[in-house]
Amino acid sequence: MVDRRLIQQLDNPDPEVRKKVIKALAKSQDPSAIKYLATLYKTDSDPEVRELALKAGKYIRKVAGDDIGGDSGRSMSFTSPLDTAEDEDSVYPQDDASAPPRPEDIEVPEADAQRARSYLEQALDLQ
């Protein structure tokens, strides 16, 4: 079972704290964390937090195998809204100021992107 104190910290206003919690959830390899990571992926305002939550959920799912399921025994899925949306505007509405920016609209310097990749690789290297 997921540590409730960790789950409460997913609401912390500091994105660095949320990232640490995501890493801890990934290290736990607990399939019950997937629903919290999915919610964070869909709702967090920080794109780095969303991306890390997605990768952590996919990692847990991979480690746990295809036999993870909820209380009803149904297989839990962790997909990006872009994987299931009929059109991109349903995920990134153009007229909604509170919607996250489209990935192609975010300009990230190459040095920052490389640094983020290295942090992500470190976070997911659970050996």
Sequence and secondary structure as in RCSB ss.txt:
>XXXX:A:sequence
MVDRRLIQQLDNPDPEVRKKVIKALAKSQDPSAIKYLATLYKTDSDPEVRELALKAGKYIRKVAGDDIGGDSGRS
MSFTSPLDTAEDEDSVYPQDDASAPPRPEDIEVPEADAQRARSYLEQALDLQ
>XXXX:A:secstr
   HHHHHHTT S HHHHHHHHHHHHHHT GGGHHHHHHHHHH S HHHHHHHHHHHHHHHHHH TT B TT  B
     HHHH SSHHHHS TT TTS   GGG    HHHHHHHHHHHHHHH   
